[in-house]
Amino acid sequence: GLFVLSPILLLLQWGYLYVGAAIMHLFVLLFGGKKGYKETVTTVAYSSAPAPLSLIPLVGYAAGVYSIVLVIMGLRERQKMSTGQSVAAVLIPVFVYMFFIGLVYFIWIFSTLY
């Protein structure tokens, strides 16, 4: 089962990488990034290196935070941005995503009550 699913999961992960980097690149451009999309994709790909550590309980949280720090530092260097611009370009999309997930969850919970 997993052998058949592996190529599908790999394709989904590649799609997530490129779509996530595209969304982040929009914010990079908004906050003054000076390089192209390729630099953003490269940064996002390299910053996901700690992802396998997320399978380990408690270590996974640290790996997630470390990945965020890596993408912030990577964008700062590769896109020639300030640290503040880089933090905003990374965290604003994360907060927007969390807001919409929370909104969908809120609507779902209240739709089941009534």
QUIZIFEN-V531517 format. One record per residue. N is the residue number from 1. RES is the residue in one small letter. SS is DSSP state (hx for helix, st for strand, lp for the rest). PSI is psi in whole degrees, 0 to 359 (999 if undefined). OMEGA is omega as a letter, one per 30 degrees, with the letter a starting at -180 (NA if undefined). Layout:
n->N res->RES ss->SS psi->PSI omega->OMEGA
n->N res->RES ss->SS psi->PSI omega->OMEGA
//
This chain:
n->1 res->g ss->lp psi->310 omega->a
n->2 res->l ss->hx psi->328 omega->l
n->3 res->f ss->hx psi->321 omega->l
n->4 res->v ss->hx psi->325 omega->a
n->5 res->l ss->hx psi->335 omega->a
n->6 res->s ss->hx psi->312 omega->l
n->7 res->p ss->hx psi->325 omega->l
n->8 res->i ss->hx psi->316 omega->l
n->9 res->l ss->hx psi->323 omega->l
n->10 res->l ss->hx psi->317 omega->l
n->11 res->l ss->hx psi->320 omega->l
n->12 res->l ss->hx psi->320 omega->l
n->13 res->q ss->hx psi->318 omega->l
n->14 res->w ss->hx psi->318 omega->l
n->15 res->g ss->hx psi->317 omega->l
n->16 res->y ss->hx psi->319 omega->l
n->17 res->l ss->hx psi->309 omega->a
n->18 res->y ss->hx psi->321 omega->l
n->19 res->v ss->hx psi->316 omega->l
n->20 res->g ss->hx psi->319 omega->l
n->21 res->a ss->hx psi->325 omega->l
n->22 res->a ss->hx psi->316 omega->l
n->23 res->i ss->hx psi->316 omega->l
n->24 res->m ss->hx psi->323 omega->a
n->25 res->h ss->hx psi->327 omega->l
n->26 res->l ss->hx psi->318 omega->l
n->27 res->f ss->hx psi->327 omega->l
n->28 res->v ss->hx psi->314 omega->l
n->29 res->l ss->hx psi->320 omega->l
n->30 res->l ss->hx psi->324 omega->a
n->31 res->f ss->lp psi->16 omega->l
n->32 res->g ss->lp psi->21 omega->l
n->33 res->g ss->lp psi->144 omega->a
n->34 res->k ss->lp psi->353 omega->a
n->35 res->k ss->lp psi->180 omega->a
n->36 res->g ss->lp psi->183 omega->a
n->37 res->y ss->hx psi->324 omega->a
n->38 res->k ss->hx psi->321 omega->l
n->39 res->e ss->hx psi->322 omega->l
n->40 res->t ss->hx psi->316 omega->l
n->41 res->v ss->hx psi->316 omega->l
n->42 res->t ss->hx psi->316 omega->l
n->43 res->t ss->hx psi->314 omega->a
n->44 res->v ss->hx psi->320 omega->l
n->45 res->a ss->hx psi->313 omega->a
n->46 res->y ss->hx psi->325 omega->a
n->47 res->s ss->hx psi->347 omega->l
n->48 res->s ss->hx psi->6 omega->a
n->49 res->a ss->hx psi->322 omega->l
n->50 res->p ss->hx psi->359 omega->a
n->51 res->a ss->hx psi->319 omega->l
n->52 res->p ss->hx psi->336 omega->l
n->53 res->l ss->hx psi->345 omega->a
n->54 res->s ss->hx psi->348 omega->l
n->55 res->l ss->hx psi->343 omega->a
n->56 res->i ss->lp psi->125 omega->l
n->57 res->p ss->lp psi->142 omega->a
n->58 res->l ss->lp psi->319 omega->l
n->59 res->v ss->hx psi->329 omega->a
n->60 res->g ss->hx psi->322 omega->l
n->61 res->y ss->hx psi->315 omega->l
n->62 res->a ss->hx psi->321 omega->l
n->63 res->a ss->hx psi->321 omega->l
n->64 res->g ss->hx psi->315 omega->l
n->65 res->v ss->hx psi->318 omega->l
n->66 res->y ss->hx psi->322 omega->l
n->67 res->s ss->hx psi->319 omega->l
n->68 res->i ss->hx psi->317 omega->l
n->69 res->v ss->hx psi->318 omega->l
n->70 res->l ss->hx psi->318 omega->a
n->71 res->v ss->hx psi->324 omega->l
n->72 res->i ss->hx psi->311 omega->l
n->73 res->m ss->hx psi->321 omega->a
n->74 res->g ss->hx psi->316 omega->l
n->75 res->l ss->hx psi->322 omega->l
n->76 res->r ss->hx psi->316 omega->a
n->77 res->e ss->hx psi->313 omega->a
n->78 res->r ss->hx psi->332 omega->a
n->79 res->q ss->lp psi->2 omega->l
n->80 res->k ss->lp psi->50 omega->a
n->81 res->m ss->lp psi->162 omega->l
n->82 res->s ss->lp psi->166 omega->l
n->83 res->t ss->hx psi->318 omega->l
n->84 res->g ss->hx psi->317 omega->l
n->85 res->q ss->hx psi->319 omega->a
n->86 res->s ss->hx psi->317 omega->l
n->87 res->v ss->hx psi->315 omega->l
n->88 res->a ss->hx psi->318 omega->a
n->89 res->a ss->hx psi->334 omega->a
n->90 res->v ss->hx psi->313 omega->a
n->91 res->l ss->hx psi->328 omega->l
n->92 res->i ss->hx psi->313 omega->l
n->93 res->p ss->hx psi->326 omega->l
n->94 res->v ss->hx psi->314 omega->a
n->95 res->f ss->hx psi->323 omega->l
n->96 res->v ss->hx psi->316 omega->l
n->97 res->y ss->hx psi->314 omega->a
n->98 res->m ss->hx psi->323 omega->l
n->99 res->f ss->hx psi->314 omega->a
n->100 res->f ss->hx psi->323 omega->l
n->101 res->i ss->hx psi->317 omega->l
n->102 res->g ss->hx psi->321 omega->l
n->103 res->l ss->hx psi->315 omega->l
n->104 res->v ss->hx psi->317 omega->l
n->105 res->y ss->hx psi->316 omega->l
n->106 res->f ss->hx psi->314 omega->l
n->107 res->i ss->hx psi->318 omega->l
n->108 res->w ss->hx psi->316 omega->a
n->109 res->i ss->hx psi->313 omega->a
n->110 res->f ss->hx psi->336 omega->l
n->111 res->s ss->hx psi->334 omega->l
n->112 res->t ss->hx psi->342 omega->a
n->113 res->l ss->hx psi->329 omega->a
n->114 res->y ss->lp psi->999 omega->NA
//
